[in-house]
Amino acid sequence: MVQSFLNGRSSANLAKTFLLAWIASSLMACGGGKDGDKAKQAAMAAPPPTVIVAEVVQKTVPIYSEFVAQTDARETVEIRARVQAFLEAQHFTEGTIVKKDQLLFTLDRREFEAKLAQAKAELEIAMARLGKAETDERRLKPLAERRAVPQQDYDNAAANLLSAQAAVSSAKSGVVAAELDLSYTSIKSPIRGLIGKRLVAPGNLVGKGEATLLDTVSSIDPIRVNTTISEAEYLRFFAQRKDRGNDSTSLELILADGSVFPHKGKVVIVDRAVDQKTGTLNFAAEFPNPEGQLRPGQFGRVRAVVEMAKDAILIPKRAVQEIQGMKSVLVVGADNMVALRTIQPGETVGDLLIVRDGLKPGERVIVDGVQKARPGSKVNPTAAPSVMPAPTAGAPSKGPSAAPQPAAKAGGK
């Protein structure tokens, strides 16, 4: 009996425990359901997310290409000592602009002054011998005609006259050569340009066995820029120049630090033929350089308009997403509903992208807040500041920051 009593009591306790657990779970379920309903109601009552949208625009814009280039002087002259002498003095400041015919160096003149004096003295001797020869020829000529003197005497006098005349000519040439050598002791700049660092200091012997290089002068205003262009790009560039006129195509120069040189350039030389090994064509452009900012040998990139895209559809590049290799944008309709649209991209123009297919002018694309928008959901659109396309070639620019960026085909590097 005792065992039966204990078994009955345990069963009652177990039933009581199950009952309490069921009541607790029911209460929790009731509370959880209320919380879930509140969350759903809060989600339904939340306002649509705010996004920034930009309007699709249609405009004719230039397509730019860039070419690796290097600056070079239009004229570069080596300053050399043409005679052997000691370098006496330097008359310029290194690394500055020198004028045409400005005195740069002087050499020791004494030896050449002495040679000039000797040449002049030899000329005087030759002139005196010529005078005697002329006198002898005039005196013997009538006597020889009357056969008063042997014909041989007159022939000798005539030959002496010719020899004396030749000696005078030779002496005059010696004087000219001596004067020329003396002039070489004053070394002047043949052009206006930037002079570099001297290579020989005063006091050294120069011109011994060779024309010693003393310095180099390069013209830098305007400065020349050499670059190469592919055959296909040349054809596009040539067609664009033909359509707009040869003088209307201006070039921009992007420097090594990424800044844009403030002055526009123009093509001055196009090479005769395409390089058969590389398939490229060399051409040279010239840029005004009044401030002397550019020096020969600098590297940069020449930017040129190679094509005009007429009535191009343009959107900001930051509006484009790439999903599984496909380019797409989020379009906001008139009812502020979001739709996913696949596009066919073209070249880039500054911060804008040309769209070949998939969008129409006047449509709105999301440029900021893409992560908050979902296709089929509603959003609160806010217009982004208008972004103007890059200016056409030759258009006025406010500065380097307003310069157009290079065009690049979609998928290119």
C-alpha positions, 0 to 999 in steps of 0.5 A, a space after each residue: 500500500 505504501 508503494 501504491 501511495 508513493 506512485 500516485 503522489 509522483 504521478 500527481 506531481 508530474 501532471 502538475 509540472 506539465 500543466 505549469 509548463 503548458 501555461 507558461 509556454 502559452 503565455 509566452 506565445 501570446 506575448 510573442 504574437 503581440 510583439 510580431 504584430 507590432 513589428 509588422 505594423 511598424 514596418 508597414 508604417 515606416 516611410 519609403 527610404 530617401 534616395 538621390 536620383 539624377 535625370 538622364 540627359 541627352 547631349 552631343 559630347 566629345 570623345 577623348 583619347 590620351 596618348 603618352 607623350 614627352 616634351 622636347 625643345 623645338 630647337 636645341 643647340 650645343 655650345 662648343 669651343 671651336 678653337 683651342 684656348 683657355 676658358 677665361 670667363 662665364 657671362 650668364 647664370 646657369 638655368 636661366 633664359 638667355 637671349 639670342 647673341 648674348 655673350 656666354 663665354 670668353 676664351 683667352 684672346 691673346 694668341 689669336 690677336 697675335 695671329 691676326 696681326 701676323 696675318 695682316 703683316 703678311 698681307 702688307 708684304 704681299 701687297 708690296 710685292 704686288 706693287 713691285 710686280 705691277 711696276 715691272 710689268 708696266 715698264 717691260 711691256 712697251 719695251 718688249 713690244 719694240 723688241 728692246 728687251 728679250 721676250 723672256 724678261 717680259 714673260 717673267 715679269 707677267 708671271 711674277 705679277 700673277 704670282 703676286 696677285 695670288 699671294 695677296 689673295 692668300 694673305 687676305 684669306 689668312 686675315 679672314 681666317 685669323 679674324 674668324 678664329 679671334 671671333 670664336 673666343 667670344 662664344 654667344 648664344 645663337 638662339 633665345 632659350 633656356 641654358 643648362 648647367 655649365 660643363 667646363 669651369 673657367 680656367 680649363 683648356 678647351 678645344 684641344 683636338 675637338 670642339 669641347 661641349 661647354 653647355 646646351 641651350 634649348 628653346 622652350 616657348 613654344 615647347 614641342 610635345 612628341 607622341 605616337 598614335 595608332 593607325 585606327 585612332 589616327 583615322 578617327 582623329 583625321 576624320 574629326 579634324 576634317 569635319 570640324 576644320 583643321 584649326 578647330 582641334 585643340 590639344 590638352 597636356 596632362 602632366 605627370 602629377 595629373 594636373 592639366 597644363 593651362 595652355 592649349 596646343 596644336 598639331 604641327 607635324 604628322 610623320 610621313 609614314 606609319 611604322 611597320 613594326 608598331 603600327 603607329 604614327 608619330 606626330 608632334 604638337 606645340 604648346 605655348 610655354 610663356 611661364 617656362 613651366 615645361 622643360 624638355 624631357 618631361 613625360 605626360 599625356 596628350 588628350 585629344 578629341 577623336 570623335 563627337 558623340 551626337 545626341 548621346 544618352 548620359 548618366 553619372 557613372 556612380 549610378 551603374 551597378 555590375 551584376 554577373 557581368 551585366 551593367 544595370 541601373 535602378 530607375 525610379 518611375 513617375 510613381 516613385 517605384 524602383 525598377 532594375 534596368 539592364 543597359 549597354 554602356 559606351 564611353 565615359 566622358 568625365 564623370 558621365 557614362 554614355 548609354 548605348 541602349 536601355 535608357 531614355 532622356 528624362 528618366 531618373 536613375 538612383 545615384 546615391 542610396 542604392 543599398 536602400 532601394 529594392 526593385 518593386 519598392 517605393 522610394 522618396 527621390 531627391 534630385 541630385 545637383 545637375 552634372 554637365 557633360 565635359 566641355 567640347 574641344 576648344 571650349 573655355 575652361 575655368 581651370 584644370 579642375 574643369 577640364 574633361 576627363 579622358 574618354 574610355 570605352 566600356 570594359 577598357 582599361 
